[in-house]
Amino acid sequence: MHDGLSRIDKLFLDQKTLEPKDSLHRRRQRGLQLHAGDDIKASYGLQLALLTTVNLGVRCFAGEVVIVASADVWLAPCLVPVVRSTTIGDAIIELGGKTALWNGVIPCNRYLILGNAEYNEQAVRITYDGWRVTVGPANQISRLAESPYCPLASIAAAAIAVGEIFAEFAGISITATRRVVTFSLWRPDLPAEHPDAIGEPLAELPCNIGVFGLGHLGQAYLWALAALPYRSPKETTILLCDDDLIEIPNVETGALINDAAVGRLKTRVIAEWLESRGFSTRLLERRVDDNFRCTAKDPHIALSGFDDNRPRQWLSNAGFKAIFDSGLGGEANNFDTIAFHSWPNPRVASMVWPMESAEELAKRDLRKLKQITDNPAYRTLGADECGRLLVTGKSVAVPFVGATAASIVLSEMLKLINGGPTFSDMKLRLCSGAGKFEGLKSRNAPSAIRGLVTQLAKSLNL
């Protein structure tokens, strides 16, 4: 019973006492629609935002994602290597979305627009410039210049936009889709309109990188990594570390997998995905523990996608030159929270990633027991109290949160490599925080980039 519970439907189970079948039906009914302008045909950044929106939307809204554009758009070449299709139309279908021709009818619900598409007061615009991200009502904000300095801005903008539609639908925020969310991945400490917030074009990308944990976060990292402008992906080796099999709920939260992957090892499925896009892979099918150490031949950079602080602490002792980590809230009241930390860090690992005390664990167990007692929807999941307690322990996870976290994590990695302004710690609340960063701590670690193997980035001025 609990093994197949959707991590998205668990949000509505805990928040609104909805049975999973009812929340699934509601998500499909709401769906997501995006209107794309003809100028998307020649823009890498706009196409990446489009495909990221489809990938996230299909998972958040149970497959009901419709992209509206002209016939010329569907036949245009797909410029983004995260998919294998050669045309934009086929790429949307590959990701599980649906295509529709523009017929002059504007939706009555809030919907998204990209590029020079026509719009009305219900439209929410996705736009970016350099490392800047802006999402908001199309009749309140103008398009930014959409300079292609860093593809992560396109991914972050798409994730924020899907999050705004989801937050409105879920009743999380009364201002969602009616507010302007804007920030800079280059300088999250500055107002987005500040001249320095646009950042600088990418010059170098990592050639060797380790990804630890291949769930919600790890796959979001890899979607973003595959979208970076590598001149030669085959010269980049990605170490994949995980020992878990793919389960049914993973399909809805994982950016790189589908139903056919259920029952297979995450490492094997994701290695196939990366290799089909030109990357080289190495597999480490084991758990990280206190004895884990990287060797001279291992990558110098690690991306941490764990959901537990213990392996984060162990990884910090493994000998990597740089670790970039994000943690997500896993409950209905904090699922949209992103906590970022990099390593080395001014604080010791036990302070950066503290373990829960016995008292905190006991309080959590009491909250779980109260959930199954007070929430009648839990009684529909099975008659056995132990089984219902297992359900309360499952995390809430919605894909747009992981995609936003990936944009932050990879931005900090790329800025370190390219000599940009970096941060050791930050926190972001998406649905209720409207993109406002907190707890920002600058880092000054130029020595950390020594010995990192990189390759030149190619221009995205398409």
C-alpha positions as CSV (number, residue, x, y, z in Angstrom):
1,M,0.0,0.0,0.0
2,H,2.6,2.6,1.1
3,D,5.2,1.4,-1.4
4,G,3.4,3.0,-4.3
5,L,2.2,6.2,-2.7
6,S,2.9,9.3,-4.8
7,R,5.1,11.8,-3.0
8,I,3.1,14.6,-4.5
9,D,-0.2,13.1,-3.5
10,K,1.2,12.7,0.1
11,L,1.2,16.5,0.2
12,F,-2.5,16.6,-0.3
13,L,-3.0,13.7,2.0
14,D,-1.3,15.6,4.8
15,Q,-2.4,19.1,3.9
16,K,-6.0,18.6,2.9
17,T,-6.9,15.0,4.1
18,L,-7.4,14.0,0.5
19,E,-7.2,10.3,-0.5
20,P,-4.4,9.8,-3.0
21,K,-6.8,8.8,-5.8
22,D,-8.7,12.0,-5.3
23,S,-5.6,14.2,-5.4
24,L,-4.4,12.4,-8.5
25,H,-7.7,13.1,-10.2
26,R,-7.6,16.8,-9.2
27,R,-4.0,17.2,-10.5
28,R,-5.0,15.7,-13.9
29,Q,-8.1,17.9,-14.1
30,R,-6.0,21.0,-13.5
31,G,-3.2,20.2,-15.9
32,L,-0.8,22.8,-17.2
33,Q,-0.8,24.8,-20.5
34,L,2.1,26.8,-22.0
35,H,1.9,29.0,-25.1
36,A,5.2,29.3,-27.0
37,G,6.1,32.1,-29.5
38,D,7.7,31.5,-32.9
39,D,11.0,32.9,-31.7
40,I,11.5,29.8,-29.6
41,K,12.7,28.1,-32.9
42,A,16.1,29.8,-32.8
43,S,16.7,30.1,-29.0
44,Y,18.5,27.5,-26.9
45,G,17.4,29.1,-23.7
46,L,13.7,29.3,-24.6
47,Q,13.7,25.7,-25.8
48,L,15.4,24.6,-22.6
49,A,12.8,26.5,-20.5
50,L,10.1,24.8,-22.6
51,L,11.4,21.3,-22.2
52,T,12.0,21.7,-18.5
53,T,8.5,23.0,-18.1
54,V,7.1,19.9,-19.9
55,N,9.3,17.5,-17.9
56,L,8.3,19.1,-14.5
57,G,4.7,19.7,-15.5
58,V,4.0,16.1,-16.7
59,R,5.1,14.9,-13.2
60,C,3.4,17.6,-11.1
61,F,0.1,17.3,-13.0
62,A,0.0,13.6,-13.8
63,G,0.7,13.9,-17.5
64,E,-1.7,16.6,-18.5
65,V,0.6,19.2,-20.1
66,V,-0.3,20.9,-23.3
67,I,2.0,23.2,-25.3
68,V,0.3,25.5,-27.8
69,A,2.3,27.0,-30.7
70,S,2.3,27.3,-34.5
71,A,3.0,24.3,-36.8
72,D,6.4,25.9,-37.7
73,V,7.5,25.5,-34.0
74,W,6.7,21.8,-33.9
75,L,8.9,21.2,-37.0
76,A,11.8,23.3,-35.9
77,P,15.1,21.6,-34.9
78,C,15.4,20.9,-31.2
79,L,18.6,22.6,-30.0
80,V,18.8,21.2,-26.5
81,P,20.5,17.8,-25.9
82,V,18.5,16.8,-22.8
83,V,16.2,14.9,-25.3
84,R,17.0,12.6,-28.2
85,S,14.3,14.0,-30.5
86,T,15.4,16.1,-33.5
87,T,12.3,18.5,-33.6
88,I,10.6,20.5,-30.9
89,G,7.3,18.8,-31.4
90,D,8.8,15.3,-31.0
91,A,10.8,16.4,-28.0
92,I,7.6,17.5,-26.2
93,I,6.0,14.2,-26.9
94,E,9.1,12.3,-25.8
95,L,8.8,14.0,-22.4
96,G,5.1,13.0,-22.1
97,G,3.6,16.4,-23.1
98,K,1.0,17.1,-25.8
99,T,1.1,19.6,-28.7
100,A,-1.7,21.8,-29.9
101,L,-1.9,24.4,-32.7
102,W,-2.6,28.0,-31.8
103,N,-6.3,28.7,-32.6
104,G,-6.8,32.1,-31.0
105,V,-8.5,30.7,-27.9
106,I,-7.0,31.9,-24.6
107,P,-7.4,29.6,-21.6
108,C,-9.6,30.7,-18.6
109,N,-7.1,29.3,-16.1
110,R,-3.7,30.7,-15.3
111,Y,-1.2,29.5,-18.0
112,L,2.4,30.1,-18.9
113,I,4.0,31.9,-21.9
114,L,7.4,31.8,-23.5
115,G,8.8,34.1,-26.1
116,N,6.6,36.3,-28.3
117,A,3.4,34.3,-27.7
118,E,0.1,36.3,-27.5
119,Y,-1.3,36.6,-24.0
120,N,-4.1,37.9,-21.8
121,E,-4.4,38.8,-18.1
122,Q,-4.3,35.0,-17.1
123,A,-0.8,34.5,-18.6
124,V,2.3,34.0,-16.4
125,R,5.5,35.0,-18.2
126,I,8.8,33.0,-18.1
127,T,11.9,35.0,-18.9
128,Y,15.5,35.4,-18.0
129,D,18.7,37.3,-18.8
130,G,22.2,36.1,-18.2
131,W,21.9,34.6,-14.7
132,R,18.7,36.5,-13.8
133,V,15.3,34.7,-13.5
134,T,11.9,36.4,-13.6
135,V,8.4,34.9,-13.5
136,G,5.2,36.8,-13.1
137,P,2.0,38.1,-14.6
138,A,2.7,38.9,-18.3
139,N,0.7,42.1,-18.1
140,Q,2.9,43.3,-15.3
141,I,6.4,42.4,-16.5
142,S,8.2,42.7,-19.8
143,R,10.5,40.1,-21.3
144,L,14.1,40.4,-20.3
145,A,16.9,40.4,-22.9
146,E,17.3,36.6,-22.5
147,S,21.0,36.7,-23.0
148,P,22.3,33.1,-23.0
149,Y,25.1,33.4,-20.4
150,C,24.0,30.4,-18.4
151,P,21.4,27.7,-19.2
152,L,20.6,27.3,-15.5
153,A,18.6,30.5,-15.6
154,S,16.2,28.9,-18.1
155,I,15.8,25.8,-15.9
156,A,15.3,27.9,-12.8
157,A,12.7,30.1,-14.5
158,A,10.8,27.1,-15.8
159,A,10.9,25.5,-12.3
160,I,9.7,28.7,-10.6
161,A,6.9,29.0,-13.1
162,V,5.6,25.5,-12.7
163,G,5.9,26.1,-8.9
164,E,3.7,29.2,-9.1
165,I,1.0,27.3,-11.0
166,F,1.2,24.4,-8.5
167,A,1.2,26.7,-5.5
168,E,-2.0,28.4,-6.7
169,F,-3.6,25.0,-7.5
170,A,-2.7,23.6,-4.1
171,G,-3.8,26.6,-2.2
172,I,-0.4,27.1,-0.7
173,S,-0.1,30.8,-1.5
174,I,-2.9,33.3,-2.4
175,T,-0.4,35.5,-4.3
176,A,1.1,32.7,-6.4
177,T,0.8,33.5,-10.2
178,R,-0.2,37.1,-9.3
179,R,3.2,38.2,-7.9
180,V,6.6,38.7,-9.6
181,V,9.3,36.3,-8.5
182,T,12.8,37.4,-9.5
183,F,16.3,36.8,-8.4
184,S,19.9,36.3,-9.7
185,L,21.8,33.0,-9.6
186,W,25.0,34.9,-10.0
187,R,24.4,37.3,-7.1
188,P,21.5,36.1,-5.0
189,D,22.5,38.7,-2.4
190,L,21.6,41.5,-4.8
191,P,18.3,42.8,-6.2
192,A,17.7,41.1,-9.5
193,E,17.7,44.5,-11.3
194,H,21.2,45.4,-10.0
195,P,23.7,45.7,-12.9
196,D,25.9,43.1,-11.4
197,A,23.1,40.5,-11.1
198,I,23.3,39.6,-14.8
199,G,26.6,37.9,-14.3
200,E,29.1,36.7,-16.9
201,P,29.0,34.2,-19.7
202,L,30.3,30.7,-18.9
203,A,33.8,30.0,-20.0
204,E,34.7,26.6,-18.4
205,L,32.8,23.5,-17.4
206,P,33.8,20.5,-15.2
207,C,35.1,17.4,-17.0
208,N,34.9,15.0,-14.1
209,I,32.2,15.1,-11.5
210,G,30.7,12.8,-8.9
211,V,26.9,12.6,-8.2
212,F,26.1,11.0,-4.9
213,G,22.4,10.0,-4.5
214,L,20.3,9.5,-7.7
215,G,16.9,10.3,-6.4
216,H,14.8,13.5,-6.8
217,L,17.8,15.8,-6.3
218,G,20.5,13.7,-8.1
219,Q,18.4,13.4,-11.3
220,A,17.6,17.1,-11.2
221,Y,21.4,17.8,-11.0
222,L,22.0,15.6,-14.1
223,W,19.2,17.2,-16.2
224,A,20.8,20.6,-15.5
225,L,24.3,19.2,-16.2
226,A,23.3,17.7,-19.5
227,A,21.9,21.1,-20.6
228,L,25.3,22.9,-20.1
229,P,27.1,24.0,-23.3
230,Y,29.7,21.2,-23.4
231,R,31.9,21.4,-26.5
232,S,32.6,17.6,-26.2
233,P,30.4,15.7,-23.7
234,K,32.3,12.5,-24.4
235,E,35.3,14.1,-22.6
236,T,33.3,14.5,-19.5
237,T,33.1,11.5,-17.0
238,I,30.3,11.4,-14.5
239,L,30.6,9.1,-11.5
240,L,27.2,7.9,-10.3
241,C,26.9,6.6,-6.8
242,D,23.7,4.9,-5.5
243,D,22.7,1.3,-4.6
244,D,18.9,1.6,-4.8
245,L,16.4,0.2,-7.2
246,I,13.8,2.5,-8.9
247,E,10.4,2.3,-7.3
248,I,7.0,3.5,-8.6
249,P,7.0,6.8,-6.6
250,N,10.5,7.6,-8.0
251,V,9.1,8.0,-11.5
252,E,7.0,11.0,-10.6
253,T,9.8,12.9,-8.9
254,G,12.8,11.7,-11.0
255,A,13.6,13.9,-14.0
256,L,15.3,11.2,-16.0
257,I,13.2,8.1,-15.6
258,N,9.9,6.6,-16.7
259,D,7.7,3.6,-15.9
260,A,9.9,1.2,-17.8
261,A,12.8,1.9,-15.3
262,V,10.9,0.5,-12.3
263,G,12.7,-2.4,-10.7
264,R,16.1,-1.5,-12.2
265,L,19.1,0.0,-10.4
266,K,19.2,3.8,-10.6
267,T,22.8,3.8,-11.6
268,R,22.3,1.6,-14.7
269,V,19.2,3.5,-15.9
270,I,20.8,6.9,-15.4
271,A,24.1,5.8,-17.0
272,E,22.2,4.8,-20.1
273,W,20.4,8.2,-20.1
274,L,23.7,10.1,-19.9
275,E,25.6,7.9,-22.3
276,S,22.9,8.3,-24.9
277,R,23.6,12.1,-24.6
278,G,27.3,11.6,-25.2
279,F,28.7,11.6,-21.6
280,S,31.0,8.9,-20.2
281,T,30.0,7.3,-16.9
282,R,31.4,5.3,-14.0
283,L,29.3,3.5,-11.5
284,L,29.7,3.1,-7.8
285,E,26.9,0.9,-6.5
286,R,27.4,1.1,-2.8
287,R,26.5,3.3,0.1
288,V,28.7,6.1,1.4
289,D,29.9,5.4,5.0
290,D,32.5,6.7,7.4
291,N,35.2,4.7,5.6
292,F,34.5,6.1,2.1
293,R,37.4,8.0,0.6
294,C,37.9,9.3,-3.0
295,T,41.1,8.3,-4.8
296,A,43.5,10.4,-7.0
297,K,41.6,9.2,-10.0
298,D,38.1,10.1,-8.7
299,P,36.5,13.5,-9.6
300,H,37.5,16.5,-7.5
301,I,34.0,17.8,-7.4
302,A,31.0,16.1,-5.8
303,L,27.3,16.9,-6.0
304,S,25.4,15.6,-3.0
305,G,21.8,14.5,-3.4
306,F,21.4,12.7,-0.1
307,D,18.2,13.0,2.1
308,D,20.1,12.3,5.3
309,N,22.8,14.3,7.1
310,R,24.9,11.3,8.1
311,P,26.1,10.5,4.6
312,R,26.6,14.3,4.0
313,Q,29.0,14.3,7.0
314,W,30.8,11.2,5.7
315,L,31.2,12.7,2.3
316,S,32.8,15.8,3.7
317,N,35.6,13.6,5.1
318,A,36.1,11.8,1.8
319,G,38.8,14.1,0.4
320,F,36.9,16.0,-2.4
321,K,38.2,19.5,-3.2
322,A,34.7,20.8,-3.4
323,I,31.2,19.5,-2.4
324,F,27.9,21.1,-3.3
325,D,24.9,20.0,-1.4
326,S,21.2,20.8,-1.1
327,G,18.6,19.5,1.3
328,L,14.8,19.8,0.8
329,G,12.1,19.9,3.3
330,G,10.1,16.6,3.3
331,E,6.9,17.6,5.0
332,A,3.7,19.3,3.9
333,N,4.6,22.5,5.7
334,N,8.2,22.8,4.4
335,F,8.5,20.7,1.2
336,D,9.3,23.9,-0.8
337,T,12.3,24.8,1.4
338,I,15.8,24.5,-0.1
339,A,18.9,24.6,2.1
340,F,22.2,24.9,0.2
341,H,25.7,24.3,1.7
342,S,29.1,23.9,0.1
343,W,32.2,22.3,1.4
344,P,34.8,23.3,2.6
345,N,32.7,25.4,4.8
346,P,33.6,27.9,7.6
347,R,31.8,25.6,10.0
348,V,32.5,22.0,11.0
349,A,30.5,19.3,9.2
350,S,28.5,18.5,12.3
351,M,27.2,22.1,12.5
352,V,26.5,22.3,8.7
353,W,24.6,19.0,8.7
354,P,23.5,18.4,12.3
355,M,22.0,15.1,13.4
356,E,18.6,15.0,15.0
357,S,18.7,14.5,18.8
358,A,16.8,11.8,20.6
359,E,14.3,14.4,21.8
360,E,13.7,15.7,18.2
361,L,13.2,12.1,16.9
362,A,10.7,11.4,19.7
363,K,8.8,14.6,18.8
364,R,8.7,13.5,15.1
365,D,7.3,10.1,16.1
366,L,4.6,11.8,18.1
367,R,3.7,14.0,15.1
368,K,3.4,10.9,12.9
369,L,1.1,9.2,15.4
370,K,-1.1,12.3,15.7
371,Q,-1.3,12.4,11.8
372,I,-2.8,9.0,11.5
373,T,-5.1,9.6,14.5
374,D,-6.4,13.0,13.3
375,N,-6.4,12.5,9.5
376,P,-9.3,10.3,8.3
377,A,-7.7,9.9,4.9
378,Y,-5.0,7.7,6.4
379,R,-7.6,5.1,7.5
380,T,-8.4,4.5,3.8
381,L,-4.8,3.4,3.1
382,G,-5.0,0.2,5.1
383,A,-6.3,-1.2,8.4
384,D,-2.8,-1.7,9.9
385,E,-1.5,1.1,12.1
386,C,2.1,0.1,11.4
387,G,1.5,0.5,7.7
388,R,-0.1,3.9,8.2
389,L,2.9,5.0,10.3
390,L,5.2,4.0,7.5
391,V,3.2,6.2,5.2
392,T,3.7,9.2,7.5
393,G,7.4,8.7,7.3
394,K,7.5,9.0,3.5
395,S,8.7,12.4,2.3
396,V,6.6,14.9,0.4
397,A,8.5,15.8,-2.9
398,V,7.4,17.9,-5.8
399,P,9.7,18.0,-8.8
400,F,9.9,21.8,-9.3
401,V,11.6,22.1,-5.9
402,G,14.4,19.7,-6.9
403,A,14.9,21.5,-10.3
404,T,15.2,24.9,-8.5
405,A,17.7,23.4,-6.0
406,A,19.7,21.9,-8.9
407,S,20.0,25.4,-10.5
408,I,21.4,26.8,-7.3
409,V,23.8,23.9,-6.7
410,L,25.2,23.9,-10.2
411,S,25.4,27.7,-10.3
412,E,27.6,27.7,-7.2
413,M,29.8,25.0,-8.7
414,L,30.1,26.8,-12.1
415,K,30.9,30.1,-10.4
416,L,33.7,28.5,-8.4
417,I,35.2,27.1,-11.6
418,N,34.8,30.3,-13.5
419,G,36.0,32.7,-10.7
420,G,32.6,34.2,-9.9
421,P,31.1,35.2,-6.5
422,T,30.3,32.1,-4.5
423,F,28.4,31.3,-1.3
424,S,28.9,28.7,1.3
425,D,25.3,28.7,2.7
426,M,21.9,29.9,1.7
427,K,18.2,29.1,2.1
428,L,15.2,29.6,-0.2
429,R,11.5,29.1,0.4
430,L,9.7,28.8,-3.0
431,C,5.9,28.9,-2.6
432,S,5.6,31.1,0.5
433,G,8.9,32.9,0.2
434,A,8.5,34.2,-3.4
435,G,12.2,33.5,-4.3
436,K,13.7,35.4,-1.3
437,F,17.1,34.1,-0.3
438,E,18.1,33.9,3.4
439,G,21.2,33.0,5.3
440,L,23.5,33.9,2.5
441,K,27.2,33.6,3.5
442,S,29.9,34.5,1.0
443,R,32.9,32.4,0.5
444,N,36.3,33.3,-0.7
445,A,38.0,30.1,-1.8
446,P,40.1,30.6,-5.0
447,S,42.4,27.8,-3.9
448,A,39.5,25.3,-4.2
449,I,39.6,25.6,-8.0
450,R,43.2,24.4,-8.3
451,G,43.4,21.0,-9.9
452,L,39.8,20.9,-11.1
453,V,39.8,19.5,-14.6
454,T,37.7,21.6,-16.9
455,Q,36.9,22.1,-20.6
456,L,35.8,25.2,-22.5
457,A,32.1,25.9,-22.9
458,K,30.7,26.6,-26.3
459,S,28.8,29.7,-27.2
460,L,25.0,29.6,-27.0
461,N,24.5,32.6,-29.2
462,L,22.3,30.7,-31.6
